[in-house]
Amino acid sequence: MNRFFDIPSDLQHDWFGLIVLHLREALLPVLGGLLLALPLAQLCVRLRWLYPPVLWVTTVLYAIPSLAFFVVLIDYTGQTELTVMIPLTVYSLVVLVPAIVDGVRSVPQETLAAATAMGFGPVRRYVQVQLPIAVPAIIAGLRVATVSSISLVSVGMLIGNQGALGNLLHDAQIYNRPELAWNSVITSAVLAVLADAVLVVVRILLTPWMPSGTRGGRTKPAGVRPDRAVPALEDAAR
């Protein structure tokens, strides 16, 4: 068991240090992807003709192998964390943009009409009405993007020990220590499960208006009932 946590000195981190590094390289791209996806998804909602080409571009970018992405970026960003995080940010868009678009489109027209009648402008209506109601769909997209990002970080081991826990896979071969590979796989899987559980809790906390029977399980992408949304609009207008 001691050898399981005995991290080779060439990685310049102990086990906890690798976990922190792995989470940083995985979660910052998801956050960056979310910040990019929110305005992009709103444009796709307002300009429906824009959604198919945006979806096509994000899908094509997702299809580019990470190693090819690294080769293109390494001349500009070097063998750094940024070279790993930029592709992960781009990859997250293929999940987050459709999730946000579907969530925002699920908002009932009666709710939007009520918000407009109460003097909500487009930006305020998007931030205070559409996004809160779209939270279940957005969190669902974030769960997929986060788990995928935690998994893909390990590929960074190919560009000079930038794979965090994935670097253990490389050292497992060099030092003939299979327990390092098990450490990498098990720890990454546990991090993915814990991150997913945290997002489920966040979804529950952010959607008190949802029936308790659906918050903890699978949810339909439909919006809330207008009779529940209008009181929330009145609270936001106060």
Secondary structure in CASP SS format (residue, H / E / C, confidence):
PFRMAT SS
TARGET T0000
AUTHOR 0000-0000-0000
METHOD secondary structure of the structure
MODEL  1
M C 1.00
N C 1.00
R C 1.00
F C 1.00
F C 1.00
D C 1.00
I C 1.00
P C 1.00
S H 1.00
D H 1.00
L H 1.00
Q C 1.00
H C 1.00
D C 1.00
W H 1.00
F H 1.00
G H 1.00
L H 1.00
I H 1.00
V H 1.00
L H 1.00
H H 1.00
L H 1.00
R H 1.00
E H 1.00
A H 1.00
L H 1.00
L H 1.00
P H 1.00
V H 1.00
L H 1.00
G H 1.00
G H 1.00
L H 1.00
L H 1.00
L H 1.00
A H 1.00
L H 1.00
P H 1.00
L H 1.00
A H 1.00
Q H 1.00
L H 1.00
C H 1.00
V H 1.00
R H 1.00
L C 1.00
R H 1.00
W H 1.00
L H 1.00
Y H 1.00
P H 1.00
P H 1.00
V H 1.00
L H 1.00
W H 1.00
V H 1.00
T H 1.00
T H 1.00
V H 1.00
L H 1.00
Y H 1.00
A H 1.00
I C 1.00
P C 1.00
S H 1.00
L H 1.00
A H 1.00
F H 1.00
F H 1.00
V H 1.00
V H 1.00
L H 1.00
I H 1.00
D H 1.00
Y H 1.00
T H 1.00
G C 1.00
Q C 1.00
T C 1.00
E H 1.00
L H 1.00
T H 1.00
V H 1.00
M H 1.00
I H 1.00
P H 1.00
L H 1.00
T H 1.00
V H 1.00
Y H 1.00
S H 1.00
L H 1.00
V H 1.00
V H 1.00
L H 1.00
V H 1.00
P H 1.00
A H 1.00
I H 1.00
V H 1.00
D H 1.00
G H 1.00
V H 1.00
R H 1.00
S C 1.00
V C 1.00
P C 1.00
Q H 1.00
E H 1.00
T H 1.00
L H 1.00
A H 1.00
A H 1.00
A H 1.00
T H 1.00
A H 1.00
M C 1.00
G C 1.00
F C 1.00
G C 1.00
P H 1.00
V H 1.00
R H 1.00
R H 1.00
Y H 1.00
V H 1.00
Q H 1.00
V H 1.00
Q H 1.00
L H 1.00
P H 1.00
I H 1.00
A C 1.00
V H 1.00
P H 1.00
A H 1.00
I H 1.00
I H 1.00
A H 1.00
G H 1.00
L H 1.00
R H 1.00
V H 1.00
A H 1.00
T H 1.00
V H 1.00
S H 1.00
S H 1.00
I H 1.00
S H 1.00
L H 1.00
V H 1.00
S H 1.00
V H 1.00
G H 1.00
M H 1.00
L H 1.00
I H 1.00
G C 1.00
N C 1.00
Q C 1.00
G C 1.00
A H 1.00
L H 1.00
G H 1.00
N H 1.00
L H 1.00
L H 1.00
H H 1.00
D H 1.00
A H 1.00
Q H 1.00
I H 1.00
Y C 1.00
N C 1.00
R C 1.00
P H 1.00
E H 1.00
L H 1.00
A H 1.00
W H 1.00
N H 1.00
S H 1.00
V H 1.00
I H 1.00
T H 1.00
S H 1.00
A H 1.00
V H 1.00
L H 1.00
A H 1.00
V H 1.00
L H 1.00
A H 1.00
D H 1.00
A H 1.00
V H 1.00
L H 1.00
V H 1.00
V H 1.00
V H 1.00
R H 1.00
I H 1.00
L H 1.00
L H 1.00
T C 1.00
P C 1.00
W C 1.00
M C 1.00
P C 1.00
S H 1.00
G H 1.00
T H 1.00
R H 1.00
G C 1.00
G C 1.00
R C 1.00
T C 1.00
K C 1.00
P C 1.00
A C 1.00
G C 1.00
V C 1.00
R C 1.00
P H 1.00
D H 1.00
R H 1.00
A H 1.00
V H 1.00
P H 1.00
A H 1.00
L H 1.00
E H 1.00
D H 1.00
A H 1.00
A H 1.00
R C 1.00
END
